[in-house]
Amino acid sequence: MKTYFKTFFKMFKRHLTRLVSVFLMVLVSVGFTAGIGMSTEKMGFSLDEYYRETNTSDLIVKSTTESGFSDGDIAYFKERYGAENVLVGTSLEIKSGETENTLPLEGLGEGITRLYFFSEEGPASLKINRPAVQNNGAKPTGNFAYSAYEERETEQLIPFEGDRITMPVNLGGLLSFHYDFVLMGTLTNPLHFAKMDDVSMQFEGEELSHILYIFNCAPLAALLPKNDIYVTISDLDAPLFSGEYMNKVNAEKAVIEKAFDNVAVLTLKENFSFSSFNAYGEKIDAIGYVLMVVFLLVTLLVVLSTMTRLLEEERAQIACMQTLGYSPFMILSKYLLFAFVGTLIGGFGAYFAGEGLSYIIYINFDWCYALPPYSARPAPIFFLISAAVIVFSTLIATFAAGMHKTREAPAVLLRPRTPKAGRKVILERIPLLWNRLSFKYKSTMRNVLRFRMRFAMTVVAVMASTGLVLAGLAVLDCCLFQNIGTTAMIGVAVIVLIFAALLNAVVIYTLTNINISERNRELATLMVLGYQTHEVDLYIYREIYITSAIGIAAGLPFGCLLCLFIFNLLEFGSVAGIHWFIWIAAAALSLVFTFIVTLMLKPKIKKIDMNESLKAIE
């Protein structure tokens, strides 16, 4: 066992580069898929926590009559849902210049103002739809109001804290007086935390200029119709927008609509802020599943290739251990543990990378929303799925490849593997093309096409990463150049692009690094024969560039399919609308990544020992 553990630790040292490659592949792919999935769950958790913290109303019942709700109507709601779960108020829209039977405001300039009247003493007194308040610290006295916290651009006068606003009240000549109140600050209504595109921030197709929440207005409120009733359902503990939640809410909506004729009942599904934020989460979730399949497929190909080739290089070690009497299980345990450690370390780093990526995606929506606080609840589902797929697939493949090796006789394993028999590649069957190639390109094409599995694996990996690059650029194109989508989607697209670039680079680096390691003797022989360093470099680089070019060519139509799927999910953009330069940029970026990788591998080629060629077994 002492010898066994010595060989085990030596193997880690000898194949450190491969261990790092496995770690990087798992880190990039699992980190990305976990981050996309976590962001979806975090958005849902944050929205649900915000809903409960602010005690947001599940139903808004609006009267469609001028007289509003009667005392009997209000009593019905309080009896059914409990007085503590019902908030009664008045909402009015006032257009500047209209004075008859309205409540005009002096000092607000032109435009449409929406007023919310509450008899409560102030925002802190609201038990339902609790707002976040920003004020100057002064204790409110007398009549006062708060303006809505909004960042929409407007040319209208925005009132400031301490401003006094006068409301001449003229109810058809029957009653006329002035109602004064002081603006104490701003507040954020939890029902309206979207900063743009909220249709409820319009009136008769025009954008609202001001929104004011007026408190401590019992005398005036008594003269105004009660046209809004906000209801929370107390026994509703299901997660927001879950099936159970919506079934209960819709059932209560049907009861109210049956009891009252002239009402409009709105749920949070009809609320723009809640529904749109939830919809973004669902779209990212759907995109995450698709990209998870692509990323994990590429990672599996590269990790399995890494482990299979490691076992091939360890033929002599396996033979020696068989001769010393080690069982197949003991022999395989070493390689299984190597694969497990690589994927485990990568998965450990991927979890934290996913957490960071999730937060970055979340705060990107700050452009569109006054975001609810980011939830601290863990969201491990996507991470566990992707990590489990990588770990189990790698271990199973390593076990299968290892069992095949342990079934061979030690004498067979101690001999170098018989080189693959030479045969014509497909291009040699096209004399018109083949005869025009120089010797170095003939040699390159034979090396590229002779090892079909290596060739296919590299092409598929580059194809997938190029498709992801194109998808990221296409979404950016829609948002930036076609003015479709939102700023938040720009952030998501940039993240996809960055991780696609990392995946592309890691894939090419890993596969090429393995390729160089397997061909040390071949490259050393070329050096002995008089090839210059740059010629040996190009001997390898040509193969990389040709294989990558084929992968990029296949990646563009694959990326087209990805774009089609993503655009359908996002409900904006089209493949036909992608600008021509995006297609060129996707291919060019992939080539740039490939070029950078070749520069990184240059020192490895320089370190090849020419004496290795003299050790080759004839």
C-alpha positions in Angstrom: 0.0 0.0 0.0 2.9 2.3 0.7 4.2 1.8 -2.9 0.6 2.2 -4.2 0.2 5.7 -2.5 3.7 6.7 -3.8 2.7 6.0 -7.4 -0.6 7.7 -6.8 0.9 11.0 -5.7 3.6 10.8 -8.4 0.8 10.5 -10.9 -0.7 13.7 -9.7 2.6 15.5 -10.1 3.3 13.9 -13.5 -0.1 14.8 -14.9 -0.6 18.1 -13.2 -1.3 19.9 -16.5 -4.1 17.4 -17.2 -5.5 17.9 -13.7 -5.5 21.7 -14.3 -7.2 21.2 -17.7 -10.0 19.2 -16.1 -10.4 21.8 -13.3 -10.6 24.7 -15.8 -13.1 22.9 -18.0 -15.4 22.1 -15.1 -14.9 25.5 -13.6 -16.0 27.3 -16.8 -18.9 25.1 -17.9 -20.4 24.3 -14.5 -19.7 27.8 -13.2 -21.6 29.3 -16.1 -24.6 26.9 -16.1 -24.8 27.2 -12.3 -24.7 31.0 -12.5 -27.5 31.1 -15.1 -29.6 28.7 -13.1 -28.9 30.4 -9.8 -29.8 33.8 -11.1 -33.3 32.4 -12.1 -33.8 31.0 -8.6 -32.4 34.1 -6.9 -34.8 36.3 -8.9 -37.7 34.2 -7.8 -36.5 34.1 -4.2 -35.9 37.8 -4.1 -39.3 38.6 -5.6 -41.0 36.3 -3.1 -39.2 37.7 -0.1 -39.9 41.3 -1.3 -43.6 40.3 -1.7 -43.8 39.0 1.8 -41.7 41.8 3.4 -43.8 44.5 1.9 -47.0 42.5 2.4 -47.9 43.2 -1.2 -51.6 42.9 -2.0 -52.6 39.8 -3.9 -55.7 41.4 -5.3 -56.5 45.0 -6.3 -60.2 45.6 -6.7 -61.0 48.8 -8.6 -64.5 50.2 -8.8 -65.7 51.1 -12.3 -68.4 53.5 -11.0 -68.0 57.2 -10.1 -69.4 56.7 -6.6 -66.8 54.0 -5.8 -67.4 51.4 -3.1 -70.1 51.8 -0.5 -69.5 51.2 3.3 -71.3 47.9 2.9 -69.0 46.9 0.1 -66.0 47.7 2.2 -67.5 45.8 5.1 -67.8 42.7 2.9 -64.1 42.7 2.1 -63.1 43.2 5.7 -65.4 40.4 6.9 -64.2 38.0 4.3 -60.4 38.7 4.5 -60.0 40.4 7.9 -59.7 44.1 8.5 -56.0 43.9 8.8 -55.8 42.4 5.3 -57.8 45.2 3.5 -56.5 48.7 2.6 -59.0 51.2 1.2 -57.9 54.2 -0.8 -58.7 56.6 -3.6 -56.8 57.2 -6.8 -57.4 60.0 -9.2 -55.7 61.4 -12.3 -55.6 65.1 -12.7 -54.8 66.8 -16.0 -53.4 70.3 -15.9 -55.9 72.9 -17.1 -59.0 71.0 -16.3 -60.7 72.6 -13.3 -64.4 71.7 -13.3 -65.3 69.0 -10.8 -61.6 68.1 -10.4 -58.8 68.7 -7.9 -56.2 70.8 -9.7 -52.8 71.3 -8.2 -50.9 74.6 -8.1 -47.1 74.4 -8.4 -46.6 71.2 -10.3 -46.5 72.6 -13.9 -48.0 70.9 -16.9 -48.9 67.2 -17.3 -50.9 64.5 -15.7 -50.7 63.9 -12.0 -51.9 60.7 -10.2 -53.0 61.1 -6.6 -53.4 58.4 -4.1 -55.3 59.3 -0.9 -55.1 57.4 2.3 -56.6 58.2 5.7 -53.6 56.5 7.4 -51.2 58.8 9.3 -48.3 58.1 7.0 -46.4 55.5 5.0 -45.3 53.7 8.2 -48.9 53.1 9.1 -49.6 51.1 5.9 -49.8 47.4 6.7 -50.4 46.5 3.1 -48.1 47.5 0.2 -45.5 48.9 2.7 -43.4 51.4 0.9 -39.7 52.2 1.2 -39.5 55.9 2.3 -36.8 58.5 1.7 -37.3 61.8 3.5 -35.4 64.7 5.1 -35.9 63.4 8.6 -38.5 66.0 9.6 -41.5 64.8 11.6 -44.6 65.1 9.4 -47.2 67.4 10.9 -50.6 68.4 9.4 -51.3 67.4 5.9 -48.4 65.9 3.9 -47.6 63.8 0.9 -44.8 61.8 -0.7 -43.9 61.7 -4.4 -43.2 58.4 -6.2 -39.6 57.4 -6.5 -39.1 57.4 -10.3 -36.2 57.8 -12.7 -38.1 58.3 -15.9 -36.9 61.3 -17.9 -39.4 64.2 -17.8 -39.4 67.9 -18.6 -42.1 68.5 -16.0 -41.3 70.1 -12.7 -40.5 67.5 -10.0 -41.4 68.7 -6.5 -38.7 68.6 -3.8 -38.9 67.9 -0.1 -40.4 70.8 1.8 -42.3 72.1 -1.1 -45.8 73.3 -0.2 -48.5 72.3 -2.7 -52.0 73.8 -2.8 -55.0 71.9 -4.0 -58.1 74.1 -4.8 -61.1 71.8 -4.3 -64.1 72.6 -6.3 -66.9 70.0 -6.3 -69.4 71.5 -8.7 -69.8 74.7 -6.8 -71.3 72.8 -3.9 -68.1 72.9 -1.9 -65.0 75.0 -2.5 -61.9 75.3 -0.4 -58.1 75.0 -0.5 -56.3 71.9 0.7 -52.6 72.5 1.5 -50.0 69.8 2.1 -46.2 69.6 2.4 -44.1 67.2 0.4 -42.0 65.2 2.9 -39.9 63.1 0.6 -40.2 60.1 -1.8 -41.3 56.6 -1.5 -41.2 53.4 -3.6 -44.5 51.7 -4.0 -43.9 47.9 -4.0 -46.5 47.5 -6.7 -44.5 49.7 -9.1 -40.8 49.0 -8.8 -40.2 48.9 -12.6 -38.4 52.0 -13.9 -39.6 51.8 -17.5 -42.3 50.5 -19.8 -44.9 50.2 -17.0 -48.3 50.8 -18.6 -49.8 51.6 -15.3 -47.6 54.7 -15.3 -49.8 56.1 -18.1 -53.2 57.6 -18.3 -55.2 57.6 -21.6 -52.0 56.8 -23.5 -50.0 59.7 -21.9 -47.1 59.4 -19.5 -47.8 60.5 -16.0 -45.8 63.6 -15.0 -46.2 63.2 -11.2 -47.4 60.6 -8.7 -48.3 61.8 -5.2 -49.3 59.8 -2.1 -51.3 61.9 0.3 -51.7 60.8 3.9 -53.5 62.1 7.0 -56.3 63.4 4.7 -59.4 62.1 6.6 -61.5 65.2 6.0 -60.8 65.3 2.3 -60.9 61.6 1.9 -64.4 61.6 3.3 -65.5 63.6 0.3 -63.8 61.4 -2.3 -65.0 58.1 -3.7 -63.3 55.0 -2.4 -62.4 53.4 -5.7 -59.5 51.1 -4.7 -59.4 48.2 -2.3 -56.1 46.3 -1.8 -56.5 42.7 -0.4 -53.9 40.2 0.9 -54.9 36.6 1.3 -53.8 35.6 4.8 -53.7 31.8 4.5 -51.6 31.9 1.3 -48.1 30.5 2.1 -47.3 29.1 -1.3 -44.4 30.6 -3.3 -45.3 33.6 -5.4 -46.6 32.7 -8.8 -46.5 29.0 -8.1 -49.4 26.8 -9.3 -50.9 26.6 -5.8 -50.6 30.4 -5.4 -52.3 31.2 -8.7 -55.1 28.7 -8.1 -56.0 30.3 -4.8 -55.7 33.9 -6.1 -57.8 33.1 -9.2 -60.4 31.4 -7.0 -60.8 34.5 -4.9 -60.9 36.7 -8.0 -63.8 34.7 -9.3 -65.6 35.0 -5.9 -65.3 38.8 -6.0 -66.3 39.1 -9.6 -69.4 37.1 -8.8 -70.3 39.2 -5.8 -69.8 42.6 -7.5 -70.8 43.7 -11.1 -68.9 47.0 -11.5 -65.4 46.0 -10.5 -62.1 45.1 -12.1 -60.1 42.6 -10.1 -56.3 42.6 -10.8 -53.8 40.0 -9.6 -50.0 40.3 -9.5 -50.0 38.5 -12.9 -51.6 41.8 -14.3 -49.1 43.9 -12.4 -46.3 45.0 -14.7 -43.4 45.1 -12.2 -44.0 41.7 -10.6 -45.1 39.9 -13.8 -42.3 41.2 -16.0 -39.6 40.5 -13.4 -40.9 37.0 -13.0 -41.1 36.6 -16.8 -37.4 37.6 -17.2 -36.5 34.9 -14.6 -38.5 32.3 -16.6 -36.8 33.3 -19.9 -33.3 33.1 -18.3 -34.3 29.7 -16.9 -35.2 28.4 -20.3 -32.0 29.8 -21.9 -30.0 28.3 -19.0 -31.2 24.7 -19.8 -30.3 25.0 -23.4 -26.8 26.5 -22.7 -26.3 24.0 -20.0 -26.6 21.1 -22.5 -24.2 22.8 -24.9 -21.6 23.6 -22.2 -21.8 20.2 -20.5 -21.5 18.4 -23.8 -18.3 20.1 -24.7 -16.9 19.7 -21.2 -17.7 15.9 -21.2 -16.0 15.5 -24.6 -12.8 17.2 -23.4 -12.7 15.6 -19.9 -13.4 12.1 -21.3 -10.7 12.7 -23.9 -8.3 13.8 -21.2 -8.9 10.7 -19.0 -8.9 8.3 -21.9 -5.5 9.5 -23.1 -4.1 9.6 -19.6 -4.9 5.9 -19.3 -3.3 5.2 -22.6 -0.1 6.9 -21.4 -0.2 4.9 -18.2 -0.1 1.5 -20.0 3.2 0.6 -18.5 2.2 1.6 -15.0 -1.0 -0.5 -15.3 1.1 -3.5 -16.5 3.5 -3.2 -13.6 0.7 -3.0 -11.0 -0.9 -6.1 -12.6 2.4 -7.9 -12.3 2.8 -6.9 -8.6 -0.6 -8.5 -7.9 -2.9 -5.5 -7.6 -6.5 -6.2 -8.4 -8.2 -4.4 -11.3 -10.3 -2.4 -8.7 -7.2 -1.2 -6.9 -5.6 -0.2 -10.2 -8.7 1.7 -11.4 -9.2 3.4 -8.0 -6.1 5.5 -8.6 -7.4 6.9 -11.9 -11.0 7.2 -10.7 -9.8 9.3 -7.8 -7.7 11.4 -10.1 -10.8 12.1 -12.3 -12.9 12.7 -9.2 -10.4 15.1 -7.6 -10.1 17.2 -10.8 -13.9 17.4 -11.3 -14.5 18.0 -7.5 -12.0 20.9 -7.3 -13.5 22.4 -10.5 -17.0 21.9 -9.1 -16.0 23.5 -5.8 -14.7 26.6 -7.6 -17.7 26.5 -10.0 -20.2 26.9 -7.2 -18.6 30.2 -6.1 -18.2 31.3 -9.7 -21.9 30.6 -10.2 -22.8 32.6 -7.1 -20.8 35.6 -8.4 -22.2 35.3 -11.9 -25.7 35.0 -10.5 -25.3 38.3 -8.6 -23.8 40.0 -11.7 -26.8 39.0 -13.8 -29.2 40.1 -11.0 -27.8 43.6 -10.6 -27.9 44.1 -14.4 -31.6 44.4 -14.0 -31.0 47.6 -11.9 -31.4 49.5 -15.2 -35.0 48.4 -15.4 -36.1 48.0 -11.8 -35.7 49.4 -8.4 -34.5 46.0 -7.5 -35.7 44.0 -4.4 -32.9 43.1 -2.1 -30.8 40.2 -3.4 -31.9 37.0 -1.7 -29.4 35.2 0.6 -31.2 31.8 0.2 -29.0 29.2 -1.5 -30.0 28.1 -5.0 -28.0 24.9 -5.7 -30.3 23.0 -8.1 -28.6 23.9 -11.4 -25.2 23.5 -9.8 -26.0 20.1 -8.4 -27.4 18.9 -11.8 -24.5 20.1 -13.9 -21.8 19.0 -11.4 -23.5 15.5 -11.0 -23.6 15.0 -14.8 -19.9 15.9 -15.2 -18.7 13.8 -12.2 -20.8 10.6 -12.9 -20.1 10.7 -16.7 -16.4 11.1 -16.2 -16.2 8.4 -13.6 -18.2 5.9 -15.6 -16.2 6.6 -18.8 -12.9 6.4 -16.9 -14.0 3.1 -15.3 -15.0 1.6 -18.7 -11.7 2.7 -20.4 -9.7 1.4 -17.4 -11.5 -2.0 -17.4 -10.6 -2.4 -21.0 -6.9 -1.7 -20.2 -6.8 -4.1 -17.1 -8.2 -6.9 -19.3 -5.1 -6.8 -21.5 -2.1 -8.9 -20.6 0.9 -7.1 -18.9 3.2 -8.2 -21.7 0.9 -6.4 -24.2 0.6 -3.3 -22.1 4.4 -3.0 -21.6 4.9 -2.8 -25.4 4.1 0.6 -27.0 0.7 0.6 -28.7 0.9 -0.4 -32.3 0.8 2.7 -34.5 -2.4 3.2 -36.5 -2.0 1.8 -39.9 -1.4 4.4 -42.6 -4.1 4.8 -45.2 -5.3 7.3 -47.6 -7.3 10.2 -46.3 -10.3 11.5 -48.2 -8.4 14.3 -49.9 -6.0 11.9 -51.5 -8.9 10.5 -53.4 -9.2 13.9 -55.1 -6.0 14.1 -57.2 -6.8 17.5 -58.7 -6.6 19.0 -55.2 -4.1 16.7 -53.5 -1.4 16.9 -56.1 -1.4 20.7 -55.8 -0.6 20.6 -52.1 3.1 20.9 -50.9 4.6 18.2 -48.7 4.1 20.1 -45.5 0.4 20.5 -46.1 0.0 16.9 -47.2 1.6 15.9 -43.9 -0.7 18.3 -42.0 -3.9 17.0 -43.7 -2.9 13.4 -43.0 -2.4 14.1 -39.3 -5.7 16.0 -39.1 -7.8 13.4 -40.8 -6.0 10.2 -39.7 -7.1 10.5 -36.1 -10.8 10.7 -36.7 -11.9 10.7 -33.0 -9.5 13.5 -32.1 -10.6 15.5 -35.1 -14.3 15.0 -34.5 -13.9 15.9 -30.8 -12.1 19.1 -31.6 -14.5 20.1 -34.3 -17.5 19.5 -32.1 -16.0 21.5 -29.2 -15.0 24.5 -31.4 -18.4 24.3 -33.1 -20.3 24.5 -29.9 -18.2 27.4 -28.5 -18.4 29.3 -31.7 -22.2 28.9 -31.7 -22.3 30.3 -28.2 -20.2 33.3 -29.3 -22.6 33.9 -32.2 -25.6 33.7 -29.8 -24.1 36.2 -27.4 -23.2 38.6 -30.2 -26.6 38.3 -31.8 -28.4 39.3 -28.6 -26.0 42.2 -28.3 -26.8 43.2 -31.8 -30.5 43.2 -31.1 -30.1 45.3 -28.0 -27.5 47.8 -29.2 -28.0 48.2 -32.9 -31.7 47.3 -33.4 -32.9 48.9 -30.1 -34.8 45.7 -29.2 -34.8 44.2 -25.7 -33.5 45.8 -22.5 -30.3 46.9 -21.0 -30.4 43.9 -18.6 -30.3 41.6 -21.6 -27.1 43.3 -22.8 -25.5 42.3 -19.5 -26.6 38.7 -19.9 -25.4 38.6 -23.5 -22.0 39.9 -22.5 -21.7 37.2 -19.8 -22.6 34.5 -22.4 -20.0 35.9 -24.7 -17.3 36.0 -22.1 -17.9 32.4 -20.9 -18.2 31.2 -24.5 -14.8 32.8 -25.2 -13.3 31.1 -22.1 -14.8 27.7 -23.1 -13.4 28.1 -26.6 -9.9 28.9 -25.3 -9.9 26.2 -22.7 -11.1 23.6 -25.2 -8.5 24.4 -27.8 -5.7 24.7 -25.2 -6.6 21.3 -23.5 -6.9 19.3 -26.7 -3.8 20.8 -28.3 -1.8 20.4 -25.2 -2.7 16.7 -25.1 -1.9 16.4 -28.8 1.6 17.9 -28.2 2.2 15.6 -25.2 1.3 12.5 -27.3 3.6 13.5 -30.1 6.8 14.5 -28.2 8.9 11.9 -30.0 7.5 12.9 -33.4 8.3 16.6 -32.8 11.7 15.8 -31.3 12.5 13.7 -34.4 11.6 16.7 -36.6 14.0 18.8 -34.6 16.8 16.3 -35.0 16.2 16.2 -38.7 16.9 19.9 -38.9 13.5 21.6 -38.6 13.7 25.1 -37.2 11.7 26.0 -34.1 9.2 28.1 -36.1 8.8 25.3 -38.6 8.0 22.8 -35.8 5.6 25.4 -34.3 3.8 25.7 -37.7 3.7 21.9 -38.0 1.4 21.9 -35.0 -0.3 25.3 -35.5 -1.4 24.4 -39.0 -3.3 21.4 -37.6 -4.9 23.6 -34.9 -6.0 26.3 -37.4 -7.4 23.9 -40.0 -9.4 21.9 -37.3 -10.6 25.2 -35.7 -11.6 26.6 -39.1 -13.7 23.6 -39.8 -15.2 23.8 -36.3 -16.0 27.5 -36.8 -17.6 26.9 -40.2 -19.8 24.3 -38.5 -20.4 26.6 -35.5 -22.1 29.3 -37.5 -25.1 27.2 -38.6 -25.2 25.7 -35.1 -25.2 29.2 -33.6 -28.0 30.1 -36.0 -30.1 27.4 -34.4 -29.2 28.6 -31.0 -30.2 32.2 -31.9 -33.5 31.0 -33.3 -34.3 29.3 -30.1 -33.2 32.1 -27.9 -35.1 34.7 -29.9 -38.2 32.7 -29.6 -37.8 32.5 -25.8 -37.1 36.2 -25.4 -39.8 37.1 -27.8 -37.7 39.7 -29.7 -35.2 39.7 -32.5 -34.8 37.4 -35.5 -32.1 35.5 -37.3 -32.8 37.5 -40.4 -32.3 40.7 -38.5 -28.8 39.9 -37.4 -26.3 42.3 -39.1 -23.8 40.8 -41.5 -20.8 41.9 -39.4 -22.0 39.9 -36.4 -21.4 36.6 -38.4 -17.9 37.8 -39.4 -17.2 38.9 -35.8 -18.2 35.5 -34.4 -15.8 33.7 -36.7 -13.1 36.3 -36.2 -13.3 36.1 -32.4 -13.0 32.3 -32.4 -9.9 32.6 -34.6 -8.5 35.2 -32.3 -9.0 32.8 -29.3 -7.3 30.1 -31.3 -4.4 32.3 -32.1 -4.0 33.3 -28.4 -3.9 29.7 -27.4 -1.2 28.8 -29.9 1.0 31.6 -28.4 0.4 30.1 -24.9 1.5 26.7 -26.2 4.7 27.9 -27.9 6.9 27.5 -24.8 5.7 23.9 -24.4 7.0 23.1 -27.9 10.3 24.8 -27.2 10.8 22.6 -24.1 10.7 19.3 -26.0 13.9 17.3 -25.5 15.4 16.2 -28.8 17.0 13.2 -27.0 13.5 11.7 -26.8 13.7 10.8 -30.4 16.6 8.5 -29.7 14.6 6.6 -27.1 11.9 5.6 -29.5 11.4 1.9 -29.8 11.7 0.8 -33.5 
